[in-house]
Amino acid sequence: MGLFNRKTSTATVPAPVAATTTLSGDYAIDASHTRVGFSARHAMVTTVRGQFGEFEGTAHFDAANPAASSAQIVIKAASIDTGSADRDGHLRSGDFFDVETYPEIRFASTSARLVDADTWALTGDLTIKDVTKPVTIEFEHTGAATDPFGNRRIGFEGSVSVNRKDWDLTWNAALETGGVLVSERAKLEFDISAIALVSENA
């Protein structure tokens, strides 16, 4: 993972010390307690939700200089799961993610800032099907704790709405009643639990 070699903005944002001091350090995403998901409207009447089962990521938080914080995640596109084998097979095909040609989805931050005491905004490059576009994701810090095994954990929840056509995910079908089968807008959702790379008991 190339996270800690990425250059980020050097502008200093004043930080609410009480809210950020315990976050400082390097972290790895705990995939078994994290959800990386998405949702999109289907047939103009309902919302279909899904998630990716295989991914890995790292993050660095700097309480003294939040702008020096950064994060990166790599997702296996073939691990998509919407609860329907037929739909998942279609999403893996060339109509959508074309997972044999483009096996990974990536996000790598390019800048970070504190919005308020509990909210971070990460701007970065989202790459799908070798198309890279900038997105900004706001994450709410949901807590920090030391688990029974001595791991220092932090939690974040965030989401961002994107137009899937910007990443060459253009397949659709017209409905007889008007509209299309799959909405162009999709929501990416992140419920993250991350573990400090050095535990509090080390």
C-alpha positions as CSV (number, residue, x, y, z in Angstrom):
1,M,0.0,0.0,0.0
2,G,1.4,3.4,-1.0
3,L,-0.6,5.5,1.5
4,F,2.1,6.9,3.6
5,N,4.2,8.0,0.6
6,R,1.4,10.2,-0.8
7,K,1.7,14.0,-0.6
8,T,-1.2,15.9,0.9
9,S,-2.0,19.5,1.4
10,T,0.3,21.4,3.7
11,A,-2.2,24.0,4.9
12,T,-2.8,23.8,8.6
13,V,-6.4,23.7,9.9
14,P,-6.9,24.5,13.6
15,A,-8.0,21.3,15.3
16,P,-10.3,20.8,18.3
17,V,-7.6,19.0,20.3
18,A,-10.0,17.1,22.5
19,A,-11.7,15.5,19.5
20,T,-8.5,14.6,17.6
21,T,-5.7,13.9,20.0
22,T,-6.7,10.2,20.5
23,L,-6.9,9.7,16.7
24,S,-3.2,10.4,15.9
25,G,-1.4,7.5,14.4
26,D,-1.5,4.9,11.6
27,Y,-4.4,2.5,11.2
28,A,-5.4,-0.5,9.1
29,I,-9.0,-1.2,8.2
30,D,-10.5,-4.1,10.1
31,A,-12.4,-5.7,7.1
32,S,-14.4,-8.1,9.4
33,H,-16.0,-5.1,11.1
34,T,-16.3,-2.7,8.2
35,R,-18.9,-2.3,5.4
36,V,-18.0,-0.8,2.1
37,G,-21.3,-0.5,0.3
38,F,-23.5,1.3,-2.2
39,S,-27.1,2.0,-3.1
40,A,-28.9,3.0,-6.3
41,R,-32.5,3.4,-7.4
42,H,-34.0,0.5,-9.4
43,A,-36.9,0.8,-11.9
44,M,-37.7,4.2,-10.5
45,V,-39.5,2.7,-7.5
46,T,-37.1,1.2,-5.0
47,T,-33.5,1.3,-3.8
48,V,-31.1,-1.7,-4.2
49,R,-28.3,-1.9,-1.7
50,G,-25.1,-3.9,-1.9
51,Q,-21.6,-4.2,-0.6
52,F,-18.1,-5.4,-1.4
53,G,-16.8,-8.3,0.6
54,E,-13.0,-8.0,-0.1
55,F,-11.0,-4.8,0.5
56,E,-8.0,-3.5,2.4
57,G,-7.0,0.0,3.5
58,T,-4.9,2.2,5.7
59,A,-5.1,5.6,7.2
60,H,-3.0,8.2,8.9
61,F,-4.4,10.8,11.3
62,D,-2.4,13.8,12.5
63,A,-4.0,15.7,15.3
64,A,-1.5,18.6,15.2
65,N,-1.9,19.0,11.5
66,P,-5.1,17.5,10.2
67,A,-4.2,18.4,6.6
68,A,-1.4,15.9,6.8
69,S,-3.9,13.1,7.4
70,S,-4.6,10.6,4.6
71,A,-6.3,7.4,3.7
72,Q,-6.4,4.7,1.0
73,I,-8.6,1.7,0.2
74,V,-8.4,-1.0,-2.5
75,I,-11.6,-3.0,-3.2
76,K,-11.8,-6.2,-5.2
77,A,-14.6,-5.5,-7.7
78,A,-15.5,-9.2,-8.1
79,S,-16.5,-9.3,-4.4
80,I,-19.7,-7.3,-5.1
81,D,-22.8,-8.7,-3.4
82,T,-26.3,-7.4,-3.7
83,G,-28.0,-10.6,-2.5
84,S,-28.9,-11.7,-6.0
85,A,-26.6,-14.1,-7.9
86,D,-28.0,-13.0,-11.3
87,R,-27.7,-9.3,-10.5
88,D,-24.2,-9.8,-9.1
89,G,-23.1,-11.6,-12.3
90,H,-24.5,-8.8,-14.4
91,L,-22.6,-6.2,-12.3
92,R,-19.4,-8.2,-12.7
93,S,-19.8,-8.3,-16.5
94,G,-18.6,-5.9,-19.2
95,D,-21.9,-4.0,-18.9
96,F,-20.8,-2.7,-15.5
97,F,-17.5,-3.3,-13.6
98,D,-15.9,-5.7,-16.1
99,V,-14.0,-7.3,-13.2
100,E,-11.8,-9.5,-15.4
101,T,-10.3,-6.5,-17.1
102,Y,-10.5,-4.1,-14.1
103,P,-10.2,-6.2,-10.9
104,E,-9.7,-3.3,-8.4
105,I,-11.5,-0.2,-7.4
106,R,-9.3,2.3,-5.6
107,F,-9.6,5.5,-3.5
108,A,-6.5,7.4,-2.5
109,S,-6.9,10.7,-0.6
110,T,-5.1,13.8,-1.8
111,S,-6.2,16.2,1.0
112,A,-7.9,16.1,4.3
113,R,-9.5,18.7,6.6
114,L,-11.6,19.0,9.7
115,V,-15.1,20.2,9.1
116,D,-16.0,20.3,12.8
117,A,-15.0,18.4,16.0
118,D,-16.4,15.1,14.7
119,T,-16.3,15.4,10.9
120,W,-13.5,14.9,8.5
121,A,-13.6,15.6,4.8
122,L,-11.3,13.6,2.6
123,T,-10.8,14.6,-1.0
124,G,-9.2,12.0,-3.2
125,D,-9.0,10.1,-6.5
126,L,-11.6,7.4,-7.0
127,T,-10.6,4.9,-9.8
128,I,-13.0,2.6,-11.4
129,K,-12.4,0.8,-14.7
130,D,-9.1,2.8,-15.0
131,V,-11.1,6.1,-14.9
132,T,-10.0,8.4,-12.1
133,K,-12.1,11.2,-10.9
134,P,-11.9,13.4,-7.7
135,V,-14.5,12.9,-5.0
136,T,-14.9,14.4,-1.5
137,I,-16.2,12.2,1.2
138,E,-17.3,13.5,4.6
139,F,-16.7,11.1,7.5
140,E,-18.3,11.3,11.0
141,H,-16.0,10.1,13.7
142,T,-18.2,7.6,15.6
143,G,-15.9,6.7,18.5
144,A,-12.6,5.4,19.7
145,A,-12.0,2.5,22.2
146,T,-9.5,-0.1,23.2
147,D,-10.9,-3.6,22.7
148,P,-10.3,-6.6,25.0
149,F,-7.3,-7.6,22.9
150,G,-5.5,-4.3,23.5
151,N,-6.2,-2.9,20.0
152,R,-6.9,0.8,19.8
153,R,-9.9,1.1,17.5
154,I,-11.6,4.1,15.8
155,G,-14.8,4.2,13.9
156,F,-16.0,6.4,11.0
157,E,-19.1,6.6,8.9
158,G,-19.3,8.4,5.6
159,S,-21.0,8.5,2.2
160,V,-20.9,10.3,-1.1
161,S,-23.3,10.5,-4.1
162,V,-21.7,10.1,-7.5
163,N,-22.8,9.8,-11.1
164,R,-21.8,6.3,-12.2
165,K,-21.5,7.4,-15.8
166,D,-18.5,9.5,-14.9
167,W,-16.6,6.1,-14.4
168,D,-17.9,4.5,-17.6
169,L,-20.7,2.6,-15.9
170,T,-23.2,3.5,-18.5
171,W,-25.4,0.4,-19.1
172,N,-29.1,1.0,-18.7
173,A,-32.5,0.0,-20.1
174,A,-35.6,2.1,-20.8
175,L,-38.9,1.4,-19.0
176,E,-42.1,1.2,-20.9
177,T,-43.7,3.6,-18.4
178,G,-40.8,6.1,-18.8
179,G,-37.5,6.5,-17.0
180,V,-34.7,3.9,-16.8
181,L,-34.0,0.7,-15.0
182,V,-31.0,1.9,-13.0
183,S,-30.4,5.4,-11.7
184,E,-27.4,7.3,-12.9
185,R,-26.8,8.5,-9.3
186,A,-25.3,6.0,-6.8
187,K,-24.4,6.4,-3.2
188,L,-21.1,5.0,-1.9
189,E,-21.3,4.1,1.8
190,F,-18.5,3.5,4.3
191,D,-18.9,2.1,7.9
192,I,-15.3,1.8,9.0
193,S,-13.6,0.2,12.0
194,A,-9.8,0.6,11.9
195,I,-7.1,-0.7,14.3
196,A,-4.0,1.2,15.2
197,L,-0.9,-0.4,13.8
198,V,0.7,-0.2,17.3
199,S,-1.6,-1.2,20.1
200,E,-1.9,0.7,23.4
201,N,-0.4,-2.2,25.2
202,A,2.7,-2.5,23.1
